[in-house]
Amino acid sequence: MNILVTGANGQLGNCMRNASAGSEDNYIFTDVAELDITDAGAVARMVKDRDVKVIVNCAAYTNVDKAESDAEFAEVLNAKAVRNLADAVKANDGTLVHVSTDYVFGGSTGNTPRGEDEPASPTGVYGLTKLHGEQQIAESGVKALIIRTAWLYSEYGRNFVKTMLGLTASKPALKVVFDQVGTPTYAQDLADAIFGIIEGRKLDGNEGIYHYSNEGVCSWFDFTKMIAKMAGNDGCDIQPCHSDEFPSPVVRPSYSVLDKTKIKATFGLRIPYWTESLEKCLMNLEAEN
């Protein structure tokens, strides 16, 4: 089976390369240099010519703050391009696996983990355009799995873990917000889950929206403390602070813990606890250095 992975140079795309390395399926990895997913004709030709039966869309406009001043392009990449992928793979009787975000719940209140059926309430351009992408998939009628995730990090690219490794190693003191709570997600765990679903031929009949993050709950402050502790960066005085001490054009979700009951029950997944996966990522980064 031919499987197209878009956004292959990003965190999740690189992790999909790792996950699929031993597969007998043919994984086709593309980023914008190989395939511009905003070009509907190019996407349709690629899917038809390569007989693509599954698209895993890892491409997205993810700069949350910058999206506020770049709304038009964020909409193009997070919604219109998603429709291009949906239409193309539908025409080839295939399935779209699309990665979405906890930011669709930006305005939600309460401290109960977010279920797939909870009404969306994005508070910024990023969350709104990602929601539009989900809606484009629904309108297209394509067979699809939409997987919402949160707080993604990995050994690849720029992310919170790598930033905080640098800061806690170089700064004597640091303030980190404690009033935003969620769950860190190791991109390799998510990639392995997606790969397992595809490899196990579990796509057909299981279409719908799912939530995936690692297990457990923490604030950004707790996350940073654990990063520093595991890395041995004990010379930095890390203190909690409120979100309003770091003004932002976007209201970020204050509680975006995702309920993973559905994806675990449907696909028989065991999801690692967030500290287990963080330790694995840090060990890999240390080995690389």
Backbone torsions as a table, in degrees:
resi	resn	phi	psi	omega
1	MET	NA	140.4	179.7
2	ASN	-96.6	126.1	-175.1
3	ILE	-124.8	124.3	179.7
4	LEU	-97.8	127.6	176.2
5	VAL	-113.4	116.2	177.9
6	THR	-94.0	161.0	-177.4
7	GLY	64.4	37.9	-169.9
8	ALA	-69.6	-16.2	-179.7
9	ASN	-93.5	0.2	177.8
10	GLY	-86.2	-175.4	-177.3
11	GLN	-58.7	-55.4	-175.9
12	LEU	-70.1	-35.8	178.5
13	GLY	-61.2	-44.9	177.6
14	ASN	-63.9	-37.8	178.1
15	CYS	-68.7	-31.4	174.5
16	MET	-65.7	-34.6	174.9
17	ARG	-59.3	-46.4	179.7
18	ASN	-61.6	-46.8	-175.3
19	ALA	-62.7	-37.5	-172.1
20	SER	-94.9	6.1	-172.5
21	ALA	-55.4	-35.5	-177.3
22	GLY	-101.9	13.2	-174.8
23	SER	-75.7	147.8	173.6
24	GLU	-83.4	-12.6	173.5
25	ASP	-74.1	162.2	-179.8
26	ASN	-101.1	105.4	179.3
27	TYR	-91.9	127.8	-179.8
28	ILE	-109.1	111.3	-175.9
29	PHE	-99.5	124.3	-179.5
30	THR	-132.7	147.8	166.4
31	ASP	-126.8	-168.7	-170.6
32	VAL	-61.0	-29.0	-179.8
33	ALA	-66.4	-32.2	-179.6
34	GLU	-94.4	-31.4	-177.8
35	LEU	-153.6	117.9	175.7
36	ASP	-88.3	104.3	-174.4
37	ILE	-72.9	-7.4	173.8
38	THR	-81.3	-7.4	178.3
39	ASP	-98.9	100.8	-175.0
40	ALA	-58.8	-40.0	-179.7
41	GLY	-64.7	-42.8	179.6
42	ALA	-64.1	-40.4	178.8
43	VAL	-64.4	-46.2	-179.1
44	ALA	-61.3	-41.5	180.0
45	ARG	-65.7	-44.2	179.4
46	MET	-59.1	-47.1	-177.5
47	VAL	-64.9	-41.5	-179.3
48	LYS	-70.9	-48.8	-175.7
49	ASP	-65.4	-35.0	-178.3
50	ARG	-97.2	3.0	-179.5
51	ASP	50.0	53.6	-178.7
52	VAL	-74.0	126.7	-179.9
53	LYS	-105.0	-18.5	176.4
54	VAL	-139.2	133.4	169.7
55	ILE	-113.0	129.1	171.4
56	VAL	-106.3	108.3	-175.5
57	ASN	-91.2	103.0	177.2
58	CYS	-101.7	0.7	-178.5
59	ALA	-84.4	140.6	177.7
60	ALA	-168.6	158.8	168.8
61	TYR	-89.5	110.0	-169.5
62	THR	-115.5	0.7	178.5
63	ASN	-78.3	97.7	-170.0
64	VAL	-61.1	-45.6	-178.7
65	ASP	-71.0	-46.5	-177.2
66	LYS	-63.6	-28.9	-179.7
67	ALA	-58.5	-28.4	-179.3
68	GLU	-62.4	-30.5	178.8
69	SER	-106.0	2.6	-178.8
70	ASP	-132.5	42.3	-171.0
71	ALA	-62.1	-36.3	-176.4
72	GLU	-63.5	-46.4	-179.4
73	PHE	-72.2	-34.3	176.2
74	ALA	-60.2	-40.6	177.6
75	GLU	-64.9	-40.9	179.8
76	VAL	-61.5	-47.3	-174.7
77	LEU	-78.4	-37.2	-174.5
78	ASN	-89.6	-13.8	-177.8
79	ALA	-130.1	-58.4	-176.3
80	LYS	-64.8	-41.8	178.6
81	ALA	-65.5	-34.8	177.5
82	VAL	-63.2	-39.4	177.1
83	ARG	-64.4	-36.9	176.4
84	ASN	-59.3	-44.9	179.4
85	LEU	-65.0	-43.0	-179.2
86	ALA	-62.0	-47.4	-178.1
87	ASP	-64.2	-40.8	-176.8
88	ALA	-67.1	-46.4	-177.3
89	VAL	-74.7	-28.9	174.8
90	LYS	-63.5	-41.0	179.9
91	ALA	-63.2	-22.4	178.7
92	ASN	-103.5	17.3	178.9
93	ASP	54.4	44.0	179.8
94	GLY	-114.7	-168.1	-174.7
95	THR	-127.4	141.9	175.5
96	LEU	-104.7	128.0	170.6
97	VAL	-107.9	113.2	-172.2
98	HIS	-118.4	134.4	-178.9
99	VAL	-98.0	122.0	178.7
100	SER	-116.1	-159.8	-164.6
101	THR	-144.0	156.0	173.2
102	ASP	-66.4	-16.0	-178.3
103	TYR	-67.2	-10.8	173.3
104	VAL	-67.9	-13.7	178.4
105	PHE	-105.8	25.2	-173.3
106	GLY	-53.9	-34.2	-177.2
107	GLY	-100.1	5.3	-178.2
108	SER	-68.5	147.8	178.6
109	THR	-115.2	171.9	179.9
110	GLY	91.0	169.7	-177.5
111	ASN	-126.0	36.8	173.5
112	THR	-101.2	132.2	-179.6
113	PRO	-50.0	138.2	-174.5
114	ARG	-74.4	122.8	175.1
115	GLY	-88.2	164.4	-177.4
116	GLU	-62.5	-28.4	-176.2
117	ASP	-90.6	-1.3	179.6
118	GLU	-65.0	137.0	-179.3
119	PRO	-58.9	137.8	178.7
120	ALA	-73.3	149.9	-179.5
121	SER	-153.4	60.5	-177.8
122	PRO	-64.3	146.1	-177.8
123	THR	-112.2	-2.8	-178.7
124	GLY	-144.8	175.4	-177.0
125	VAL	-61.4	-43.1	-178.9
126	TYR	-57.9	-54.7	-179.6
127	GLY	-61.2	-38.7	-179.4
128	LEU	-66.3	-44.2	-179.1
129	THR	-69.4	-33.2	175.2
130	LYS	-67.6	-36.9	175.1
131	LEU	-64.3	-41.0	177.0
132	HIS	-59.8	-37.2	176.9
133	GLY	-61.7	-43.2	176.1
134	GLU	-60.1	-41.7	-178.7
135	GLN	-67.7	-35.8	177.2
136	GLN	-63.8	-38.4	177.8
137	ILE	-63.1	-45.7	179.8
138	ALA	-61.4	-42.9	-178.6
139	GLU	-67.9	-29.0	-177.8
140	SER	-71.6	-26.9	-177.3
141	GLY	80.2	8.9	179.6
142	VAL	-69.8	151.1	170.1
143	LYS	-70.8	124.4	-172.0
144	ALA	-150.6	148.6	165.6
145	LEU	-113.9	120.8	173.9
146	ILE	-102.9	121.1	-178.2
147	ILE	-115.0	110.4	176.8
148	ARG	-85.5	136.1	179.5
149	THR	-135.4	-178.8	-173.9
150	ALA	-155.4	150.9	169.8
151	TRP	51.4	48.5	-173.6
152	LEU	-73.5	136.5	175.6
153	TYR	-145.9	165.5	-179.5
154	SER	-171.0	-172.9	174.2
155	GLU	-77.4	-10.1	-170.3
156	TYR	-105.7	145.6	172.1
157	GLY	65.5	-162.9	178.8
158	ARG	-95.8	132.6	177.8
159	ASN	-158.8	172.7	-173.8
160	PHE	-59.9	-42.9	-177.1
161	VAL	-61.6	-47.9	-178.1
162	LYS	-67.7	-36.3	176.6
163	THR	-63.2	-47.5	-177.5
164	MET	-71.1	-28.2	172.8
165	LEU	-59.5	-44.9	179.9
166	GLY	-68.0	-44.3	-176.6
167	LEU	-68.0	-44.2	-178.0
168	THR	-71.0	-19.6	177.1
169	ALA	-85.1	-22.1	-171.8
170	SER	-114.6	-18.5	-176.4
171	LYS	-106.4	143.0	178.1
172	PRO	-73.6	-25.9	-178.8
173	ALA	-148.5	154.8	-175.6
174	LEU	-154.3	137.5	172.8
175	LYS	-107.4	134.9	-180.0
176	VAL	-135.7	139.4	-174.9
177	VAL	-66.6	140.5	178.6
178	PHE	-114.6	-3.5	-176.9
179	ASP	-100.8	18.4	168.5
180	GLN	-122.2	120.6	-171.8
181	VAL	-121.5	137.2	179.0
182	GLY	-166.2	-150.0	178.7
183	THR	-138.7	122.3	174.0
184	PRO	-60.4	146.6	179.3
185	THR	-129.1	118.1	175.8
186	TYR	-75.5	120.0	-174.2
187	ALA	-59.6	-29.9	179.1
188	GLN	-66.9	-36.0	176.8
189	ASP	-63.6	-43.4	178.7
190	LEU	-65.0	-43.7	178.3
191	ALA	-61.0	-42.4	178.9
192	ASP	-62.9	-37.9	178.9
193	ALA	-66.1	-45.3	179.0
194	ILE	-62.5	-45.1	179.3
195	PHE	-60.3	-43.1	-179.8
196	GLY	-62.8	-38.2	178.4
197	ILE	-65.5	-42.9	179.2
198	ILE	-69.1	-48.0	-177.0
199	GLU	-61.9	-35.2	-179.8
200	GLY	-82.5	3.4	179.6
201	ARG	54.7	47.7	-177.2
202	LYS	-107.0	14.0	-178.6
203	LEU	-73.8	-51.6	-176.1
204	ASP	-63.5	129.3	178.4
205	GLY	89.2	-7.9	-179.1
206	ASN	-118.3	25.0	-179.2
207	GLU	-63.2	152.6	177.8
208	GLY	143.6	-170.6	179.7
209	ILE	-98.8	135.5	179.0
210	TYR	-132.6	157.8	174.7
211	HIS	-114.7	137.7	177.1
212	TYR	-143.1	124.6	165.5
213	SER	-149.5	175.7	172.3
214	ASN	-69.5	169.3	179.5
215	GLU	-80.2	155.7	175.9
216	GLY	100.9	177.1	-175.2
217	VAL	-141.8	140.4	173.3
218	CYS	-160.2	167.4	171.4
219	SER	-95.9	170.6	175.8
220	TRP	-61.7	-33.8	176.5
221	PHE	-62.5	-48.8	179.0
222	ASP	-60.7	-41.7	180.0
223	PHE	-59.5	-46.7	-178.9
224	THR	-64.2	-43.3	178.7
225	LYS	-57.9	-41.1	-178.7
226	MET	-71.2	-38.1	176.3
227	ILE	-58.7	-48.7	-178.4
228	ALA	-63.9	-41.7	-179.0
229	LYS	-63.1	-47.4	-178.1
230	MET	-66.8	-31.5	-178.6
231	ALA	-85.3	-8.2	-178.3
232	GLY	76.9	20.5	178.9
233	ASN	-88.4	71.1	-173.4
234	ASP	-92.0	5.8	179.9
235	GLY	-90.5	-0.8	-178.4
236	CYS	-103.4	127.5	178.0
237	ASP	-85.8	100.9	-176.2
238	ILE	-95.3	122.1	-177.0
239	GLN	-122.8	146.0	178.7
240	PRO	-77.6	150.3	176.0
241	CYS	-147.4	169.4	177.6
242	HIS	-85.8	155.3	-179.3
243	SER	-58.8	-33.9	-176.1
244	ASP	-69.6	-7.3	173.8
245	GLU	-78.8	-11.9	176.4
246	PHE	-125.3	81.1	-176.7
247	PRO	-55.3	137.6	-178.2
248	SER	-141.2	148.0	176.8
249	PRO	-70.6	-7.2	-176.3
250	VAL	-122.4	137.3	170.6
251	VAL	-83.9	111.7	-177.8
252	ARG	-84.0	154.5	179.4
253	PRO	-58.7	130.6	178.9
254	SER	-82.2	-26.6	177.3
255	TYR	-145.0	106.6	-176.2
256	SER	-128.6	35.3	174.0
257	VAL	-66.0	130.0	-177.0
258	LEU	-98.8	135.2	176.4
259	ASP	-80.9	117.8	-173.9
260	LYS	-103.5	14.9	-177.1
261	THR	-56.3	-44.2	-174.0
262	LYS	-64.9	-48.1	-176.1
263	ILE	-68.8	-33.4	178.5
264	LYS	-69.2	-41.9	-178.9
265	ALA	-70.5	-40.4	-176.1
266	THR	-69.2	-42.4	-172.2
267	PHE	-112.8	5.5	177.3
268	GLY	64.2	36.9	-176.6
269	LEU	-83.4	144.0	164.4
270	ARG	-109.2	117.6	-175.3
271	ILE	-100.4	127.8	-177.9
272	PRO	-68.2	151.9	174.0
273	TYR	-69.7	146.9	-169.0
274	TRP	-61.0	-34.3	-179.1
275	THR	-71.3	-31.9	177.0
276	GLU	-62.0	-44.7	-177.9
277	SER	-72.7	-35.9	176.5
278	LEU	-61.1	-43.7	179.4
279	GLU	-60.2	-40.9	179.8
280	LYS	-63.6	-44.3	179.7
281	CYS	-62.9	-44.5	-179.3
282	LEU	-64.8	-36.4	176.7
283	MET	-64.3	-40.4	178.8
284	ASN	-66.0	-41.5	178.4
285	LEU	-64.0	-40.0	178.0
286	GLU	-64.5	-39.2	179.3
287	ALA	-65.9	-34.9	179.4
288	GLU	-68.1	-31.7	-177.8
289	ASN	-87.8	NA	NA
